C-alpha cells in the first residue's frame, strides 16, 4: 500500500510539473539586446502592417478546433540598411490585446530575420488571431516583410500553411 501511495504522489508531482511548462511565445528572445539605444530619426518613413495568424483552426465542424504552432517572421529585405520595428502587438479573435512583445524600437540588420514563436499549447489567439506591427525605414528602402507559418503534426500526418502581412493605413 505504501508503494502505491508513493507512486501516486510522485505521479501527481510529475504531472504538475508538466502542466506548468512556460509558453515560449511570452519570451522567445531577449528583446533588450535588439533595443535601439537612441531616438529614431524624424526623417524615417513610418508604416503599419497587419498579419493574420491562426493558433487554432476548425477541424471537422465549427465545434472542434485543432491547435497549431505559429512562427511569425519579421524580415528585413534590404541589402544595406537596417529597419526598425516599433511595436509587435498580438490580438485574439475578438480583437483583444493578448500581449505586446516589446515597448521600445528594435532594429533588424540588413537581410536579417527575427521570429516570434507561439507554442501549440498557447490557444489564446484562437481561430482569428492577428498581429499589428509599427515600423520605420529610411526613405527609398524596402518595407519590412511579415510572414506567419502555422504548423502541426500528429503521428504521420502534418498540416502547414502560411500568411503574409499587409500594409495598412491606420
Residue frames relative to the residue before (quaternion, step in Angstrom):
aa qw qx qy qz dx dy dz
X 1.0000 0.0000 0.0000 0.0000 0.00 0.00 0.00
X 0.6398 0.5275 -0.3251 0.4546 3.57 1.03 -0.84
X 0.6316 0.5353 -0.3304 0.4531 3.60 1.04 -0.77
X 0.6510 0.5073 -0.3123 0.4704 3.59 0.97 -0.82
X 0.6489 0.5105 -0.3129 0.4695 3.60 0.96 -0.87
X 0.6517 0.5069 -0.3071 0.4733 3.58 0.96 -0.89
X 0.6460 0.5188 -0.3144 0.4633 3.59 0.95 -0.87
X 0.6605 0.5033 -0.3081 0.4642 3.61 0.93 -0.85
X 0.6479 0.5150 -0.3199 0.4612 3.60 0.96 -0.83
X 0.6621 0.4891 -0.3047 0.4791 3.59 0.91 -0.88
X 0.6408 0.5284 -0.3238 0.4531 3.61 0.98 -0.80
X 0.6572 0.5046 -0.3130 0.4642 3.59 0.94 -0.85
X 0.6392 0.5136 -0.3230 0.4725 3.59 0.97 -0.82
X 0.6606 0.5081 -0.3070 0.4595 3.60 0.92 -0.91
X 0.6640 0.4930 -0.3034 0.4733 3.60 0.90 -0.86
X 0.6310 0.5308 -0.3319 0.4582 3.60 0.99 -0.78
X 0.6565 0.5019 -0.3133 0.4680 3.59 0.97 -0.79
X 0.6344 0.5316 -0.3279 0.4555 3.58 1.01 -0.78
X 0.7006 0.4841 -0.2734 0.4473 3.61 0.90 -0.87
X 0.6832 0.4829 -0.2980 0.4596 3.59 1.16 -0.39
X 0.2599 0.7904 -0.5135 0.2098 3.60 1.25 0.38
X 0.4338 -0.6892 0.5190 0.2596 3.55 -0.95 0.92
X 0.3872 -0.7074 0.5426 0.2351 3.56 -0.96 0.86
X 0.4487 -0.7421 0.4290 0.2529 3.57 -0.62 1.14
X 0.5821 0.6136 -0.3875 0.3667 3.60 1.09 -0.49
X 0.5935 0.5901 -0.3727 0.4009 3.60 1.14 -0.44
X 0.8157 -0.0027 0.0255 0.5780 3.63 0.92 -0.79
X 0.0275 0.8590 -0.5112 0.0064 3.63 0.60 1.04
X 0.7842 0.0121 -0.0251 0.6199 3.61 1.10 -0.58
X 0.5459 -0.5946 0.4655 0.3630 3.53 -1.27 0.24
X 0.2786 -0.8014 0.5089 0.1452 3.59 -0.12 1.30
X 0.5684 0.6159 -0.3875 0.3840 3.60 1.10 -0.57
X 0.6094 0.5574 -0.3509 0.4414 3.60 1.11 -0.63
X 0.7279 0.4138 -0.2215 0.4998 3.59 1.16 -0.56
X 0.4784 0.7005 -0.4287 0.3110 3.57 1.26 -0.22
X 0.4416 -0.6779 0.5300 0.2540 3.53 -1.01 0.90
X 0.3165 -0.7905 0.5018 0.1520 3.57 -0.74 1.05
X 0.7260 0.3416 -0.2350 0.5486 3.57 1.24 -0.07
X 0.6252 -0.5401 0.4086 0.3879 3.55 -1.30 0.28
X 0.4946 -0.6476 0.4889 0.3113 3.57 -1.05 0.76
X 0.5470 -0.6278 0.4547 0.3160 3.54 -1.10 0.77
X 0.5085 -0.6499 0.4799 0.2979 3.57 -1.10 0.73
X 0.6260 0.5685 -0.3352 0.4154 3.60 1.20 -0.38
X 0.5058 0.6618 -0.4223 0.3577 3.60 1.25 -0.12
X 0.4181 -0.6578 0.5686 0.2630 3.53 -1.21 0.66
X 0.1857 -0.7952 0.5684 0.1009 3.61 -0.77 0.99
X 0.0030 0.7968 -0.6038 0.0223 3.54 -1.21 0.57
X 0.2539 -0.7342 0.6123 0.1470 3.50 -1.39 0.14
X 0.0678 -0.7984 0.5981 0.0176 3.58 -0.98 0.86
X 0.2761 -0.7315 0.6093 0.1322 3.52 -1.26 0.73
X 0.0199 -0.7840 0.6205 -0.0028 3.58 -1.02 0.87
X 0.2471 -0.7498 0.5928 0.1591 3.58 -0.74 1.02
X 0.0041 -0.7668 0.6416 -0.0168 3.56 -1.09 0.84
X 0.2502 -0.7699 0.5742 0.1217 3.55 -1.23 0.46
X 0.1542 -0.7773 0.6015 0.1011 3.60 -0.48 1.12
X 0.7588 0.1131 -0.1046 0.6328 3.56 1.36 -0.20
X 0.0840 -0.7533 0.6468 0.0845 3.55 -1.26 0.52
X 0.5574 -0.5978 0.4520 0.3571 3.53 -1.21 0.47
X 0.0754 -0.7851 0.6147 0.0098 3.53 -1.12 0.81
X 0.8376 0.0787 -0.1363 0.5231 3.55 -0.74 1.14
X 0.7871 -0.1145 0.0988 0.5980 3.63 0.76 -1.02
X 0.6486 -0.5046 0.3894 0.4160 3.56 -1.30 0.05
X 0.6498 0.5239 -0.3093 0.4556 3.60 1.27 -0.18
X 0.7186 0.3556 -0.2358 0.5491 3.58 1.28 -0.04
X 0.0848 -0.8042 0.5877 0.0260 3.56 -0.84 1.01
X 0.2670 -0.7241 0.6176 0.1515 3.51 -1.34 0.47
X 0.3468 -0.7618 0.5136 0.1887 3.60 -0.74 1.05
X 0.1636 -0.7918 0.5862 0.0516 3.54 -1.15 0.78
X 0.3890 -0.6322 0.6001 0.2981 3.54 -1.31 0.37
X 0.1759 -0.7896 0.5834 0.0723 3.57 -0.92 0.95
X 0.0847 -0.7430 0.6611 0.0607 3.55 -1.03 0.88
X 0.1312 -0.7713 0.6209 0.0486 3.56 -0.73 1.11
X 0.1321 -0.7974 0.5871 0.0452 3.57 -0.66 1.14
X 0.1280 -0.7345 0.6637 0.0598 3.52 -0.98 1.00
X 0.0422 -0.8560 0.5125 -0.0525 3.58 -0.37 1.27
X 0.2378 -0.7216 0.6332 0.1476 3.52 -1.09 0.83
X 0.1646 -0.8230 0.5403 0.0608 3.60 -0.48 1.19
X 0.4981 0.6474 -0.4269 0.3880 3.60 1.24 0.30
X 0.4357 -0.7120 0.4969 0.2372 3.54 -1.01 0.89
X 0.8238 0.2635 -0.0969 0.4925 3.60 1.05 -0.71
X 0.7666 0.3677 -0.1895 0.4911 3.62 1.11 -0.45
X 0.4320 -0.6599 0.5510 0.2725 3.54 -1.16 0.72
X 0.2161 -0.7286 0.6275 0.1695 3.55 -1.30 0.35
X 0.3041 -0.7522 0.5632 0.1565 3.54 -1.28 0.38
X 0.1584 -0.7491 0.6379 0.0829 3.54 -0.96 0.96
X 0.2683 -0.8073 0.5113 0.1221 3.57 -0.52 1.20
X 0.8108 0.0083 0.0724 0.5808 3.56 1.10 -0.67
X 0.0178 -0.7476 0.6634 0.0244 3.56 -1.15 0.72
X 0.0101 0.8256 -0.5596 0.0713 3.58 -0.21 1.32
X 0.2310 -0.7843 0.5712 0.0729 3.55 -0.90 1.09
X 0.0985 -0.8117 0.5756 -0.0095 3.58 -0.75 1.16
X 0.4292 -0.6848 0.5221 0.2726 3.57 -1.20 0.54
X 0.7764 -0.3631 0.2614 0.4438 3.56 -1.37 -0.01
X 0.7170 0.4380 -0.2436 0.4845 3.59 1.03 -0.78
X 0.5746 -0.6186 0.3695 0.3882 3.60 1.25 0.03
X 0.4668 0.6645 -0.4501 0.3714 3.59 1.25 0.29
X 0.4749 -0.6635 0.4994 0.2913 3.57 -0.96 0.87
X 0.2525 -0.7600 0.5833 0.1359 3.58 -0.80 1.04
X 0.7585 -0.2400 0.1826 0.5777 3.58 0.85 -1.00
X 0.2765 -0.6878 0.6423 0.1944 3.47 -1.39 0.43
X 0.4084 -0.7733 0.4361 0.2120 3.56 -0.67 1.07
X 0.7925 -0.0529 0.0154 0.6074 3.60 1.10 -0.50
X 0.3584 -0.7681 0.5058 0.1604 3.55 -1.13 0.73
X 0.7128 0.3332 -0.2265 0.5741 3.59 1.29 -0.17
X 0.6240 -0.5660 0.3714 0.3903 3.59 -1.07 0.62
X 0.1617 -0.7426 0.6409 0.1081 3.54 -1.14 0.77
X 0.3192 -0.7390 0.5573 0.2034 3.57 -1.22 0.36
X 0.1713 -0.7204 0.6586 0.1340 3.51 -1.33 0.48
X 0.4184 -0.7107 0.5136 0.2368 3.55 -0.75 1.08
X 0.6930 -0.4495 0.3345 0.4536 3.61 -1.20 0.26
X 0.8612 0.0733 -0.1204 0.4883 3.56 -0.97 1.05
X 0.4769 0.6786 -0.4353 0.3501 3.62 1.22 0.29
X 0.1766 -0.7440 0.6356 0.1062 3.54 -1.28 0.59
X 0.0772 -0.7576 0.6471 0.0372 3.55 -1.04 0.89
X 0.1740 -0.8275 0.5314 0.0515 3.56 -0.91 0.91
X 0.2058 -0.6961 0.6722 0.1457 3.48 -1.35 0.54
X 0.1244 -0.7900 0.5973 0.0610 3.59 -0.84 0.96
X 0.1338 -0.7630 0.6298 0.0577 3.54 -0.91 1.00
X 0.4318 -0.7423 0.4598 0.2260 3.55 -0.51 1.25
X 0.6083 -0.5530 0.4384 0.3632 3.52 -1.24 0.54
X 0.6456 0.5331 -0.3143 0.4475 3.59 1.13 -0.62
X 0.6265 0.5329 -0.3256 0.4664 3.59 1.24 -0.46
X 0.0452 -0.8474 0.5279 -0.0359 3.57 -0.08 1.33
X 0.3543 0.7875 -0.4600 0.2067 3.61 1.26 0.05
X 0.6596 0.5404 -0.3155 0.4164 3.59 0.98 -0.78
X 0.2638 -0.7956 0.5031 0.2105 3.55 1.02 -0.77
X 0.7706 -0.3952 0.2746 0.4178 3.54 -1.31 -0.40
X 0.7752 0.2997 -0.1706 0.5293 3.60 1.20 -0.26
X 0.2114 0.8094 -0.5216 0.1676 3.58 1.07 0.70
X 0.0095 0.8061 -0.5916 0.0156 3.57 -1.21 0.46
X 0.3071 -0.7179 0.5976 0.1824 3.50 -1.39 0.32
X 0.1368 -0.7129 0.6752 0.1311 3.49 -1.33 0.51
X 0.1024 -0.7836 0.6124 0.0226 3.56 -0.90 1.03
X 0.1599 -0.7285 0.6575 0.1070 3.55 -1.02 0.87
X 0.0153 0.8292 -0.5546 0.0679 3.57 -0.78 0.99
X 0.1678 -0.7579 0.6219 0.1033 3.55 -1.36 0.29
X 0.0226 -0.7908 0.6111 -0.0284 3.55 -1.05 0.90
X 0.5678 -0.5416 0.4759 0.3974 3.56 -1.28 0.30
X 0.6111 -0.5376 0.4282 0.3927 3.57 -1.19 0.53
X 0.8494 0.1665 -0.1447 0.4794 3.58 -1.18 0.72
X 0.5574 0.5294 -0.4466 0.4578 3.60 1.01 0.83
X 0.6395 -0.5405 0.3894 0.3838 3.56 -1.28 0.31
X 0.4758 -0.6408 0.5238 0.2975 3.54 -1.12 0.74
X 0.5814 -0.5686 0.4262 0.3962 3.61 -1.15 0.43
X 0.3092 -0.7150 0.5973 0.1906 3.54 -1.26 0.53
X 0.0950 -0.7881 0.6076 0.0243 3.57 -0.83 1.03
X 0.0159 0.7999 -0.5976 0.0528 3.57 -0.81 1.05
X 0.1866 -0.7509 0.6221 0.1192 3.53 -1.22 0.61
X 0.0869 -0.7665 0.6354 0.0347 3.57 -0.92 0.95
X 0.0920 -0.7899 0.6059 0.0221 3.56 -0.70 1.11
X 0.0552 0.8083 -0.5801 0.0849 3.58 -0.92 0.93
X 0.0740 0.7543 -0.6519 0.0215 3.51 -1.28 0.55
X 0.0726 -0.7817 0.6177 0.0451 3.54 -1.08 0.72
X 0.0267 0.7682 -0.6387 0.0333 3.51 -1.14 0.70
X 0.8124 -0.0100 -0.0340 0.5821 3.57 -0.53 1.15
X 0.7736 -0.2922 0.2428 0.5072 3.56 -0.74 -1.08
X 0.6173 0.5416 -0.3506 0.4502 3.57 1.25 0.10
X 0.0625 -0.7927 0.6060 0.0220 3.52 -1.11 0.72
X 0.1508 -0.7614 0.6269 0.0669 3.51 -1.25 0.55
X 0.1771 0.7815 -0.5877 0.1119 3.58 -0.86 0.89
X 0.1092 0.7602 -0.6377 0.0599 3.53 -1.24 0.57
X 0.2851 -0.7732 0.5483 0.1425 3.54 -1.26 0.34
X 0.1752 -0.7418 0.6355 0.1235 3.51 -1.36 0.36
X 0.2496 -0.7557 0.5884 0.1429 3.56 -1.25 0.48
X 0.5160 -0.6607 0.4587 0.2947 3.55 -1.01 0.85
X 0.2115 -0.7561 0.6106 0.1037 3.50 -1.29 0.52
X 0.4330 -0.6837 0.5199 0.2735 3.55 -0.89 0.94
X 0.0883 -0.7858 0.6112 0.0354 3.56 -0.96 0.90
X 0.5214 -0.6798 0.4269 0.2893 3.57 -1.18 0.48
X 0.8157 0.0975 -0.0519 0.5678 3.63 1.00 -0.60
